[in-house]
């Protein structure tokens, strides 16, 4: 099979979702921080950012995939390079 779906929306959704998720987790973790334990806060902030990035990436990936499949419906032939709209 030479025809594949264009995954631009999926890629953009994954990156933007990860950035937004990490930023939201960072802001949330900093608002909850306590000033008496420095090392624990650093680890907590990094852990929150990592989990925010992962969950945001997963959400963005799903949303981007839905946009690619249901709205854009753009496919590309790997053999000749022509674009097909389905």
Secondary structure as UniProt FT lines:
FT   STRAND          3..5
FT   HELIX           8..31
FT   HELIX           38..66
FT   HELIX           67..72
FT   STRAND          74..77
FT   TURN            78..80
FT   STRAND          83..85
//
